[in-house]
Structure formats: structure tokens, C-alpha cells
Amino acid sequence: MIPTGWVRGVALRATAHLQRSVRTATIPSGAGSVVLGGDVPALPWQTSVTPARSPLAGWRGIAASLTTLLVGCVTALACTGISLRSTDGSVITARTVEWALSNADHDQLVLFPRNHAFTGQTPEGLRGMRWKGKHGFVSLMAYGQPYGPDGLNEAGLYVGMYYFPDFASYAPFVPEQRERSLSVGDLMQWMLSSFATVAEVKEKLAGVRVVNVEDPRFGGAPLPFHWKVADPTGASIVIEIVEGGQVRVYDALLGVITNSPGYDWHLTNLRNYLGMAPGSVAPVELAGRTLAPLGAGTGLRGLPGDFTPPARFVRAMALTASARPLQDGPDAVFEAFRILDSFNLTLGSTGTGDKLAKDIVSATQVTTASDLKNRVFYFHSMWDRGVRKLDLSKIDFSKISHTVLRDGASREQTVRELHVSAR
């Protein structure tokens, strides 16, 4: 089922018939309804139907950047995540990845095979929890490390990491509990390699202990994150670890997530925007004169347009809830990309010219969309807006090796030139 009402007449239905240019990454040989959260009332813009480890490595060069980030450059990570559903049952989870400090090489992917052996990182080194992965998965990379902002496994489970400064507070490391201790990156790999559904993650989450790893390679900087987890049924949760290790799990309302403060605060803040609705307001008669709205979309006057996490959360909720009817997975993927265009953070908006990073062209370094039903991972980057995809259903994860895939790391925009022939 899909949203109905004001969007039905929109001419964007024609997008289902457009040709889509998508590059497919290749692997070298050998190598239901979204769960609603809390007691939040139905939103007026929502239509009648719900839309839908390895050692930490490669970080020596960015320790100073991470420290700078935690001192004050909060806009460096301003990620926004959404979810959409289509009539054929496809579930799409999509997000932007913002990082304004330097080029993180988020357009490189790492693949892990089934039965891969993992060891958790702790303050004592690689002496944390050990486990063998059940599922193969793909993840974005960051500075060459073996995990990154987004990942999808062969069962269709999605896990995304989103910045959570000033609120994330992990459990203290206790040597006697090292066998169940994980770093923030290990937690992502553990979920992707071990589970097929959100329900499985929730059942086993209490069995692990996420600790802060102050490694010299990080300049002693903590990594404050919270996580979104989603599966092909449409189930979606947000995991937050606060107050020295307290684990809080929320149903992700329409799959929307941004950053700080806590998820419960964002849900409460939505009540400040209950007067808005899609469409246009009715004309008003005043002293014999009819005052009609100027332009379309006046029903959403007051929708916050800045890039703070609270503003992006409200805006993402409104645009997701009012999404047009979607035909299939690819249709929903490209609608998700359109919606997320509203959240692209230009580099110039993050600071003054003399303080801007010299090796990137945008704070939004990569935008992803994961088709959980069909197991396809899509992305485009600041360097190349042409969409690339990796079809996990075509990969035999029992035969590949631990592989870094750089095929999608293009540094040139894809532009198709049109030619005119003389008669």
C-alpha cells in the first residue's frame, strides 16, 4: 500500500517510465509496515497509509581532524536518514553522509564473506568479543577502515551509523567483561554479520557491551554514534547508548533519523508542527478582496529549512510522509534520492573560506539507498552524481574473500553529451 490523496495527481508518475542510468559494480572472481514509535499522534501531513571486527586501521592521518570535530565542528557530520515503501513490497532505506573536514573516501566499499572471523577492539587492543559471521555484507568505508557509515547484508538487513555528539556515552571498559565488549565499529559489523532481522538484533543486543576505545590512532577522540537498523519487513529501530552504557531502543518513526539530541526528544518536538499539511491553504476573503496563496506547498509554511538536526528531522518526516505513490524498488530508490537532495550540505555553508577543507567539494560526501527486499545497494558521491549499484543477490558470499571494491570511486562527474545529426 502507498500514500494516497494530494500526490495522486502529480505528474511525477511519469518518472516510472524514465530510463535510469545506473552503473553496476562487479566483484572479482574469487574474491510490511514501518513500526511507529512511542505515543506520537498521527501527523497531519501523513496520509492514511504509512509509507513506508577488524583492527581500527588507517586513522593516523585524521586524528587531528577528529579532535577538531569534537571541539566544535558539529556540522561536519549532519547525516539524514529516511525510509520509503513501494506497492510491490520493496523497502528502501536511504541517507546522506556529511563530513566536512577532509575526503573520507566514502565511495569505496568493503565486502565481508560468510563465516568471516571477527575480534572486537577494546582499550587493551584486539582482546574483545570474538565471533564468526553468519552473513556476508557490504559496507561503505571511511579513511580505509573496514567499516563506515552504511552497510547492507545478504539477508537484507541494513545498519547505519549516525553522529550523536554530546549524548552518546558508552559503557566503561571492564576487563572481566572483555569477552562481550565491542567498539562502535564492531557493533555495526556484529549486527550485519550475525542477523537477518530487526527482531533478532533486539533479542541479542543485551548480550554485548559497547565501550569507548581511546586509541592513539584516533588522537584519543571518542566516536559518538547512534544506529539505525532496518529489515525487508519494514521494521526499523534506532539504538542509542547513553549515560555510561544504558541502551535505549526506539521504533524509527517512518524510518527517519538525524543526529542529536536523543530520539525521544525529536519525537516530542514533532508536536510543534502539527498545524502543517501538504497542498495549499485556501484563499481568504478580506474586505471584498480574495487573497490567494502565492505558489504551491503553502500548507507546509513554517517547515524548518536549516541544517540543524531538529530541523532536518522535521523536514525529513514531512517529505517522507507525503511521498508520492511508488511503483517498485527502483522507483522508490530514485524518489529517496530526490527527497535527500533537500538535505545536501554545501561545503561553503559549514564555515568561512579560509577554514574549508581543500580536498573535497561538498560536505555531503555520499548519498546511499538500500533496497532491502531486492538486496541492492545504491550510492552516488560528491565526485560523481551518477548512481552506482551493487546487487548482493548476485554475489556468492561463501566464495568471495574479504574484498575492497574501488570500482565506484570515480573522481569525474558522469555527463552524457547529446548529439544532433544533420539531415
C-alpha positions in Angstrom: 0.0 0.0 0.0 1.1 3.6 -0.7 0.2 7.1 0.3 -2.9 8.5 -1.3 -4.5 11.9 -1.6 -2.9 15.1 -2.8 0.1 13.4 -4.5 -2.0 11.2 -6.8 -2.4 13.9 -9.4 1.2 14.9 -9.5 2.8 14.5 -12.9 5.8 12.8 -11.3 4.1 9.4 -12.0 5.9 9.7 -15.3 9.2 9.0 -13.6 8.3 5.3 -13.6 8.8 5.4 -17.3 12.1 7.2 -17.4 15.2 5.4 -18.3 17.6 5.2 -15.4 21.3 5.3 -15.9 22.9 3.1 -13.2 26.4 1.7 -13.2 26.7 -1.8 -11.8 29.7 -2.7 -9.7 31.3 -6.1 -10.3 33.0 -8.5 -7.9 36.3 -10.0 -9.0 36.1 -13.8 -9.3 37.4 -15.5 -6.2 37.2 -12.7 -4.3 5.0 -4.5 5.9 4.6 -1.5 7.6 7.1 0.7 9.2 6.7 0.4 13.0 5.6 3.6 14.6 7.4 4.7 17.8 6.0 5.9 21.1 2.7 7.6 21.7 3.3 10.2 19.0 0.0 11.2 17.3 -0.6 10.8 13.6 1.0 13.7 11.8 -1.3 16.0 9.7 0.9 15.7 6.6 0.9 11.9 6.8 -1.7 10.3 4.5 -3.9 7.5 5.5 -1.3 4.8 4.9 2.2 4.5 6.4 5.0 4.8 3.8 6.8 3.0 4.0 36.0 -6.6 13.5 38.8 -5.9 12.4 41.5 -3.7 13.9 40.9 0.0 13.6 43.3 0.9 10.8 44.2 3.8 8.6 43.3 6.6 11.0 46.7 8.0 11.9 46.3 10.8 9.4 43.0 12.0 10.7 43.5 12.1 14.5 43.8 15.8 14.4 40.7 16.2 12.3 38.7 14.1 14.6 39.8 16.1 17.6 38.9 19.3 15.8 35.5 17.9 15.0 34.7 17.1 18.7 35.9 20.6 19.8 33.3 22.4 17.7 32.8 21.4 14.1 29.5 19.7 14.7 28.3 20.4 11.2 30.9 18.0 9.9 28.6 15.1 10.4 25.0 16.1 9.7 23.5 12.9 8.3 19.8 12.4 7.5 18.1 9.0 7.0 14.7 8.1 5.7 12.7 5.0 4.6 10.2 4.5 1.8 8.0 1.6 0.6 6.5 0.8 -2.8 3.5 -1.1 -4.0 5.5 -4.3 -4.8 6.6 -4.5 -1.2 10.1 -3.1 -1.6 11.5 -1.3 1.4 14.1 1.4 0.8 16.4 2.9 3.4 18.4 5.9 2.3 20.6 8.6 3.8 23.1 11.3 3.3 26.6 11.2 4.8 28.1 14.6 5.8 31.8 15.0 6.7 33.3 18.5 6.2 36.8 18.0 7.4 38.5 16.1 4.6 38.0 13.5 2.0 36.9 10.3 3.8 36.8 8.1 0.6 33.3 7.1 1.4 32.9 6.0 -2.3 34.9 2.8 -1.6 33.2 -0.4 -0.5 34.4 -3.3 1.6 32.9 -6.8 1.3 33.0 -9.5 4.0 32.3 -13.1 3.2 30.2 -15.5 5.2 32.0 -17.2 8.2 34.4 -14.3 8.5 36.2 -14.3 11.9 35.9 -11.0 13.8 37.6 -9.8 17.0 36.3 -6.8 18.9 38.6 -3.8 19.7 39.0 -2.7 23.3 41.2 -0.3 25.2 43.5 -3.3 25.6 43.7 -3.8 21.9 42.1 -6.7 19.9 41.0 -8.6 23.0 37.3 -8.1 22.8 34.4 -10.3 21.8 35.2 -13.0 19.1 32.6 -14.2 16.7 32.2 -15.8 13.3 29.9 -14.1 10.9 26.8 -15.9 9.6 26.0 -13.5 6.7 28.1 -11.7 4.1 27.7 -8.0 3.8 28.9 -4.8 2.1 29.8 -1.6 3.9 31.0 1.9 2.9 34.5 2.6 4.1 36.0 5.6 5.8 39.6 6.5 5.5 40.3 3.0 4.6 38.9 1.4 7.7 36.9 -1.8 7.4 33.6 -0.2 8.4 31.8 3.0 7.5 28.6 4.9 7.8 26.3 2.4 6.0 26.1 -1.3 5.4 23.7 -4.0 3.9 23.9 -7.7 4.4 22.9 -10.6 2.1 19.7 -11.1 4.1 18.6 -7.5 3.5 19.4 -6.2 7.0 20.6 -2.6 6.9 22.7 -0.9 9.6 23.7 2.8 9.5 25.8 4.9 11.9 24.8 8.5 12.6 26.7 11.1 14.5 25.4 11.6 18.1 27.6 14.1 19.9 27.1 15.2 23.5 24.6 12.3 24.1 26.4 9.1 23.3 28.0 7.6 26.4 29.3 4.1 26.2 29.9 1.5 29.0 33.1 1.7 30.9 35.6 -1.0 29.9 35.7 -3.8 32.5 38.5 -6.3 31.8 36.4 -9.1 33.3 33.8 -8.4 30.5 36.2 -8.1 27.6 34.7 -11.3 26.0 31.5 -9.4 25.3 33.0 -6.0 24.6 32.9 -4.2 21.3 33.9 -0.8 19.8 31.3 1.3 17.9 32.5 -0.1 14.6 32.5 -3.6 15.9 28.8 -3.3 16.9 27.9 -2.4 13.3 29.9 -5.4 11.9 28.4 -7.7 14.6 24.9 -6.8 13.6 25.5 -7.0 9.8 27.4 -10.3 10.0 25.1 -12.0 12.6 21.4 -11.2 11.9 18.7 -11.2 9.3 16.0 -9.2 11.0 15.5 -6.3 13.4 13.8 -8.7 15.8 17.0 -10.8 16.0 19.1 -7.7 16.7 16.8 -6.6 19.6 16.8 -10.1 21.1 20.6 -10.4 21.2 21.5 -6.7 21.9 21.7 -7.1 25.6 24.5 -9.7 25.2 27.1 -7.2 24.1 28.8 -4.3 25.8 29.8 -1.3 23.6 32.8 0.5 25.1 34.7 3.6 24.1 38.1 2.8 22.6 40.6 5.6 23.0 43.2 4.5 20.6 46.3 6.7 19.8 45.4 6.3 16.1 42.3 8.4 16.9 44.1 11.0 18.8 42.2 9.8 21.9 39.0 11.1 20.4 35.7 9.3 21.1 33.3 8.3 18.3 29.8 9.3 19.4 27.2 7.5 17.2 23.8 6.0 17.3 22.5 3.4 14.9 19.5 2.8 12.6 18.7 -0.8 11.8 16.1 -1.9 9.3 15.0 -5.1 7.5 12.8 -6.1 4.5 9.6 -6.4 6.6 9.7 -2.6 7.1 10.8 -2.9 10.8 13.1 -0.1 11.7 14.7 0.9 15.0 17.1 3.4 16.4 19.7 2.2 19.0 21.2 4.8 21.4 23.7 4.1 24.1 23.7 6.9 26.7 24.6 7.7 30.4 27.5 5.3 30.7 26.1 2.3 28.8 22.3 2.4 29.0 20.9 1.0 25.8 17.7 2.6 24.5 15.9 1.3 21.5 13.2 3.2 19.7 10.9 2.3 16.8 12.1 4.6 14.0 9.0 6.7 13.0 8.8 6.4 9.2 12.4 5.4 9.3 13.6 9.0 9.9 16.7 9.7 11.8 19.2 12.6 12.1 21.6 13.4 14.9 21.5 14.9 18.5 19.6 15.2 20.8 18.0 11.9 21.7 15.4 10.2 19.5 12.7 10.7 22.1 13.3 14.5 22.1 12.9 14.6 18.3 9.6 12.7 18.5 8.3 15.1 21.1 9.5 18.1 19.0 7.2 17.0 16.2 4.2 18.2 18.2 5.3 21.7 17.5 4.5 21.2 13.8 1.0 19.7 13.9 -0.6 22.5 12.0 1.1 21.8 8.7 -0.3 19.7 5.9 0.7 19.0 2.2 -1.0 21.1 -0.5 -2.0 24.7 -0.4 -4.0 26.8 2.0 -7.4 28.0 0.9 -7.9 31.6 -0.3 -9.1 34.2 2.2 -11.7 36.8 1.6 -10.7 40.2 3.1 -12.8 43.4 2.7 -14.1 42.1 -0.6 -10.7 41.1 -1.9 -9.7 37.5 -2.4 -6.2 36.7 -1.2 -4.9 33.5 -2.8 -1.7 31.7 -1.9 1.4 32.6 -3.9 2.7 29.3 -5.2 2.3 25.7 -4.3 3.0 24.0 -1.0 1.8 26.7 1.3 0.3 24.1 3.6 3.9 23.5 4.8 4.6 27.1 5.7 6.8 27.0 8.8 8.6 23.8 7.8 12.2 24.4 9.1 14.7 24.8 6.3 18.0 24.9 8.1 20.5 22.1 8.6 20.4 21.6 12.3 19.4 18.0 13.4 16.0 19.1 14.8 15.1 21.0 11.6 16.2 18.1 9.3 14.3 15.6 11.4 11.0 17.6 11.0 11.6 18.2 7.3 12.6 14.6 6.6 9.4 13.4 8.4 7.2 15.8 6.3 8.8 14.9 2.9 8.7 11.1 3.7 5.1 11.1 4.9 3.9 13.0 1.9 5.9 10.9 -0.7 4.1 10.2 -3.9 2.9 6.6 -4.7 5.8 4.4 -5.6 5.7 1.6 -8.1 8.7 -0.6 -7.3 12.1 -0.7 -5.7 14.0 1.4 -8.3 11.2 3.9 -8.3 11.4 4.3 -4.6 15.2 4.4 -4.7 15.2 7.4 -7.0 12.4 9.1 -5.1 14.6 8.7 -2.0 17.5 10.4 -3.8 15.1 13.3 -4.8 14.0 13.8 -1.2 17.5 13.7 0.1 18.6 16.4 -2.3 16.8 18.7 0.2 19.5 17.8 2.8 22.7 18.2 0.8 25.1 20.4 2.8 27.3 22.6 0.6 30.9 22.9 1.8 30.6 26.7 1.9 27.8 26.5 4.5 30.0 24.8 7.0 32.4 27.7 7.6 34.4 30.5 6.1 36.6 30.2 3.1 40.0 30.1 4.9 38.8 27.2 7.1 37.2 25.0 4.4 38.7 21.6 3.6 40.8 21.8 0.4 40.3 18.2 -0.8 36.5 18.0 -1.0 33.8 19.8 -3.0 30.8 19.1 -0.7 30.1 18.4 3.0 27.7 15.7 1.7 30.3 13.3 0.5 28.0 10.4 -0.4 24.3 9.6 -0.6 23.1 6.0 -0.4 19.9 4.0 -0.9 19.5 0.3 0.1 16.7 -1.8 -1.4 16.2 -4.3 1.4 13.8 -6.6 -0.4 16.0 -7.0 -3.5 19.3 -6.7 -1.7 20.7 -3.9 -3.9 23.0 -1.1 -2.6 23.0 2.2 -4.5 25.1 5.3 -4.0 26.4 8.5 -5.6 29.1 10.7 -4.4 30.2 14.3 -4.3 32.7 13.5 -7.1 30.2 11.7 -9.4 26.4 12.1 -9.1 26.0 9.2 -11.5 24.4 6.3 -9.5 26.3 3.1 -8.9 24.8 -0.1 -7.6 25.9 -3.4 -6.1 23.4 -6.3 -6.4 24.1 -8.5 -3.4 21.8 -11.2 -4.7 24.3 -11.9 -7.5 27.2 -12.4 -5.1 28.1 -15.8 -3.6 29.3 -14.8 -0.2 30.5 -18.3 0.5 33.1 -17.9 -2.2 34.4 -14.4 -2.1 37.2 -13.2 0.1 37.4 -10.1 2.2 37.5 -7.5 -0.6 37.8 -3.8 -1.1 35.9 -2.6 -4.1 37.1 0.7 -5.6 35.2 0.4 -8.9 32.7 3.1 -7.8 35.3 5.6 -6.7 35.0 7.9 -9.7 36.6 11.3 -9.5 34.8 12.7 -12.5 31.1 13.7 -13.0 29.2 11.5 -15.3 27.8 13.7 -18.1 26.1 12.4 -21.2 26.6 14.7 -24.2 23.7 15.0 -26.7 24.5 15.0 -30.4 22.5 16.5 -33.3 22.8 14.9 -36.7 22.3 17.0 -39.9 19.5 15.9 -42.2 
